[in-house]
C-alpha cells in the first residue's frame, strides 16, 4: 500500500523534482513553491496563492503553474481541474504558453493551455514541460536530400571509396556535433583542422565511456584508418559540415522515432552498397518496428541483439521505449539508454558504426561488445545480462553459423525470454 503524503510533503517534493526550489530570479519574474506568495505579489490581479510557479521574464517563454493535493485525492476530480484552470487564467494575461500540472505525489496530469496531454507518468524537471511547446517536426525529404549530398561529397570529392568508411566518417562527425564539438566554428579553416577536429573531439567524448568499455576505442581506430583525399575545395568541406549540423538538430527531437533520422541516414547510404561480402544486413525500419510489436517489447524490457549490425533494432527499441515513458527529456529515458539496450557485433567496422550510432544519442554505447556470438565468450556475456527480450536478424549464410548463433542466444538468455528472429526457412531446414 502506498505511503500517505500530506499536501505539504507533496508540494515540497514537487518543488525539488521540478527545480522550483532553485533561486532563478535573475531570469524569471518568479519561481517557487508554497502557499505564502499571492499572484498579486507576482504581478497579477489576484490574491490567490499558487502551490508552485515558474514565470519567465520573457512573456513569450513557457510559464508553469503547479497545483498539488495530498496523495489520497483524485487529481481527475473536476473541482481540482477547475482550480488549476483558474490559476492558468490568472497568468494568461501575460503568458500565452502555459503548462498546468496537477500532482498528488504519485499521479500527475499535465495540461497544455488547458488541454490534457499525454506525458511522462512521473513528475519531471521543468525543462521537460517547457520543451512540450517546442515544434521539432522532422522533414524526412530534407534528411534524404542531406544524406545523399553527404554521400556524394564523401565519395566523389573526399575520395572515400569504402561505403562503411563513408558511413563511419559521417557518424563520427555527428557524434562530435552532438557532444558540443561546434563544427561550424571550423568552417573556412582548411582540410587539416577539419579532419583533426573530428578526431580530437571524438577522442575526448569517448574518455568517460572508455572506463566502462575499452572496445569503444575501436571507433576511434577505424576513423583513423579512413583514407581520403586532401580536400582543396573549402566549399565542399563547408557543405559537409552544414549537412551534418542540420541532421544533428533532428536526432534528439521528441519527433524522432528511430527511423525518421538515423534509419533514413543509413538506408540512404545503403542505396550505393553492393552485395555485402561480410554477410552484413541492415534491417529496414518497418521490420524492426513490426518485430518490436510482435513480441510486446515495452519500456520495462532489457533488449538484446546479438548480431546488432549498425544497431537498427536497438535504435528502434530505444526510440519506442523512450516514447512510452514520455520523451527524451525524462529521467526514465536516460535509464533506458544507459541500462536497457545490449548488443553484440563481430565485424570490427560495423561494430564501430554501431558505437557511433548509439553515441549520437549520447548513451547506450557501453552495453555494446565486439564478440562472436558463435563462441563461448559471447555466451557468457549474454548470460550475465538481465535480458527480457531478443530482437535479431542474424546472417543467413550457412558459413556464418546462423543456426549456432540462434542456439547460443536461446541457451543463454533467461528461461521464458521472448525472442524474435528473422530466419530464412529453407536455409534453416538445410542445417537440421
N, C-alpha and C positions, 0 to 999 in steps of 0.2 A: 504494500500500500504506500502511495506517495506521501512524503512528509508535508504536513501543512505549513504554508508560508503566509505570514501576515502581509498586508499590503505594503507596509514599511520595508519589510525584508525584500519583497518583490521589486519595489521601486529602487532600492539601493543596488540590488543585483543587476537590474536592467541598466542602471547608470554606468556600472562598471563594464558590462558587455558592450553597450553602445558607444562607450567612450565619452559619455556626457559628464563624467566626473573630472575631466581634464580642464584646465584653465586655458581657453582659446579665445579670450575676449578681444584679443588684438585683431582677429579675423572674423569675429561674429558679433552680432548685436547682443546675443545672449546664448549661453549653453549651460545646462544644469539639470538637476533633479531635485524634487522636494516640493512641499506644498506651502512654502513660505512666500514665494515670489508670485506676484499677480501679473496678469497680462498688461495692466496699466504701467507697472514698473518696467515692463519690457517694451513699452512704447505703443500699446494698443488700448482701445477704449473698452476695457472690461476689468472687473475686479475678480474674475475667476482665477483660480490657481491651477496651472497645468502640473501634471506629475513629472513631465520631462519635456525638454525643448532644445532644439538646435536651430538657431535663427541667424543665418549668414548676413553679413553687412550688405552684400550684393543681393538685391531683391530678385535678380534673375537666377540665382542659385536655388538649390533644393533646400526646403525647410522641413523639419521633422517635429511632429508632436507625439508625445508618448502618453498613453493612458494605462495605468496599472490597476489591478484588482488582486485581492487575496486568492490563493490557489484553489479555493472551493467555488469561486464564482465562474459562471459560464460566460466567456467573453463574446459569445454569439447572441447574448440577450440584447434585445432592441434598445433597452434603456442605456446600456453601456456604449453601444454603437452611436446612439444619438448624442451622448455626452462627448464622445470623441469628435463627431461631426461638428458639434457646436464650437469646440476649440479650433477645429480646422477653419470654420467660418470666420472666427475672430482674426486669425493671421492672414486670411485670404485677401484682406485689404492691402496687404503689402506683397505677398508671395503668390505666384501662380503655379509653382511646382511644390506640392506639399505631400509628404508621406505621413500617414497617420498609423500609429501602432497601438494595438490592444494586446496586453500581456498579463498573464496571471502566474508567472513563474514556471509554467510548464507548456502552455499553449500560446501561440502568437498568431494574430491575424493582422494583415498589412493592407492598408488602403492607399491607393494612388489617386489623389484628388477625389476621395470618397468612393472610389471603385475598388472593391475587394479583388486582390490579385493573388496569383499562385506564387509563393516564395518559399524559402527555406523553412523547414518545420521547427527549427530552433532559432532563438534570437541571435542576431549577428551584429557586427560592428556597424556603426553609422554609415561607413563608406559603401557597404553593400547596398543599403537602401538608397543612398544618393545616386548610385550607378543605375538604379532602376529606371531613371529618366534618360539615360544615355541611349541614343539611337546608333547602334553599331552594326546596322544591317550590312550584309556581305554581298558584294557584286560578283557573282560567280563568273560571269563573262569577262570581267576585268581581270580576275585571278587567272583564268585560262590565257588571256592575252599576255599578261605579265610573265607567266611561266614559259610560254612559247618564246617570248623575247629573250628571257634569260637563257634558255636552251640554245637558241640561235647564236647569241653573243658568245657563250662559252665554247660552243662547238666550232664556229666559223671565225670568230675574232680572237678568242683567247687560245684556240687550238687545243682544247681538252677533248680528245677523241673518245676516251672511255666514258660510257654513259654513267656508270656508277660514280666515277670521279666527278662528273658534272653535277650529279645529284648531291654528293657529299660536300663539294665546294659551296654549292648554294645553301645547303642545310647548315653548314658551318657559319656562313655569313648571317643566316637567320638567327642562329644561336648568339652570335656576337651582338646583333641588334637587340635581341630580347634581354641580354644581360647588360644593357646600357652602354654598349660599345660606341654609339654615336657615329655610325659610318658616314653620316652626312658631313661631318667635320673634316673628313679626309678626301673629299672631292677636290679635284683640280690640283692634287699633290703628286701625281705621277703613279707609276706602277708599283715601285718598291714599298712605299708607305701603305699602299692599299693591301698588298699581299701580306706584309708583316703585321699590319693592324689586326687582320683576321686571326692570324696565328697567335699573336701575343694576347689578345682578349680571350680567345678560345682557351689558351693555356691557363689564364687567370681564372676563368669561370669554372674550370674543372678542378681547381685546387681543393675546394671543400668536398667535392664528390669523390676525389681520388682516395681520401682517407677511408671511405666505405667500400670502394670498388676500384682496385688498381687497374682493372682492364678498361676502365673508361679512357685511359691514355691511348688506347688503340685508335680512337677518333682523331687525336692529335697526330699520331704516327701516320695514319692514312692521308690526312690532309697534307702533311709534309711531303708525302710521296707523289702527290699530284703534279704532273708535268704540264706546263703550259707555256705559251709564247710570252715574251716580254711585250706587253701591250703598249704601243706608242700612242694610240688614239685616246686622248683623255675623255672624249665624249662617250666612248664605249664603256669605260670604267664608270663614269658618272651615271650612265643609263642603267648599268647593272646595279649600282648602289641604290638608285631611286626605286627600281623594281623590287629589290629586297625589302626596302623600308615600307613600301606600300603593302606588300604581303604580310610583313610582320605586324602591322597595325591590326590585321584581321584575326591573327592566330588566337589571341586570348579574349576574343569577343564572346559574350554570352550567346551570340547567334551562331557561333561555330558549333558544328555537330559531328565533327570527326571526319567529315567528307568535304564540307564547303571549302576549306582551305588546304589542309595537308593532303587529303585524298585527291583533289584536283591537281595539286602541285606534283605529286608523284605519278599520277596517271598520265599527266601531260608529258612528262619526261619519258615515260614508258612507250609513248607512241613511236619513239625513234629507236626503240630497243629491238635488236634482232633476237631470234630464239636463243634463250639463255643456255650457256654451256655448263652452268653450275647448278642447274636444277631449281633456280630461284623462281618463285611465283609471287606476284603481287596481287592479293585478293581484292576484287572490286568492292567498293563501299556498300553496294546493295546486298552483297553476300555477307559481309561482316555484320551488317545491321540485322539481316534475317537470322543469322545464327545466334546473335545476342538474344533475340526474342525467342528463338526456338527452344532454348533450354532455360529460359526465365532468369537470365542474369539480372542482378539488381545492385544497388549501391552498397549493399552489405557484403557482397561477394569478394573473394580473393581469386583473381583470374590469371590463368596460366596459358601461355602459348609457347610450346617447347620447340617450335620451328618458326620463330616470330618474323623472319624476314626483316622488312623495314619497320615493323611494328604496327601494321594496319589494324589487326584485331585489338591490340592493346590501346591504340589511339581511339578506336571506336568505343571500346568499353569505357575508357576514361571519360569520353565526351558524354555518353549516355548516363553514366553513374553521376557525373557532376550535375547534369541537368536535373536528375532525380532529387538531389539534395538542395537545389535552389540556385545553382550557378557557380561560376568560377571564383567568386569573392567570399564564399562561405568557408568556415573552419573545416567542415567536412570534406570540401573539395581538396584541401591540402593533404588531408589524411589519405584520401583516395589515391592521389598522385604519388604519395610517398610510400604507402604501405600495402596497396591492394592490387598491384599490377606486376606480374612476373613473366619474364621472357628469356628464352634461350635461342641463340643463333650460332651456327657453326662457322659459316663463311665470314672471314675477317672483315672484308669490306662492307658486307651487308650488316654485320654487327655494328660497325662504325656508323652506318646510316641510321640504324635503329637508335643508337645512343643519341645522335643528333636530333632525331625526330622527337624523342622524349624530352631532351634538354630544351628544345624550343618551347615546351610547355612548362619549363622551369622545375620539373621534378619527374619522378618515375624512373629515372635512369639508373639508380643504384640497385634496382632489382633485375637488371639485365646481366646475363652471363654469356660469355663466348665459350660454349661447350658443345660436345657432340652427344645428342640425345640417345645415340645408339650405345653409348659407353656408360660404365659404372659411375663415373664422377658426376655425370648429369643426373643419373638416377638418384644418387644420394642427395644432390642439391634439391631436386623436386620433392623428395621425401621429407626434407627438413622444413618445407614451407607449408603454411596452413591453407592449401588450395581448396577452393569450394566449387569452382567451375573451370572447364577447359574449353578453349576455342582454338582450333588448329586447322591449317591447310598444309599438311606435310608434303614433301616432294613425292610425285607419283612414281618416278622411275625406280625400277627394282634395285638398280645399282646403288641407290641412295638409302636403301634399307627402310622403306616406308613401313612395312609390317613390324620391323623391330622397334622403330620409333614409337608407333602406336602402342605396342605391347608394353614397352618400358614406361610410358606415361600411365597407362591403365594400372600397371602393377605398383606404381609408386605414389600415386595420389591417394588420399584417404578413401576408404570404402564408402560407396554411396555418392561419390563426387559425380555430378552430371558433366558429361563430355560431349562436344560436338566436333566431329572431324569431317573434312572434305576428302573423300576417297574415290578413286577410280575403280569401280567394282570389278571390271574384267582383269585388271592387274592384280587386284587383291585375291581373286579366285586362283590365279596362276600360282600364287605363292603359298596356297594352302598345303 
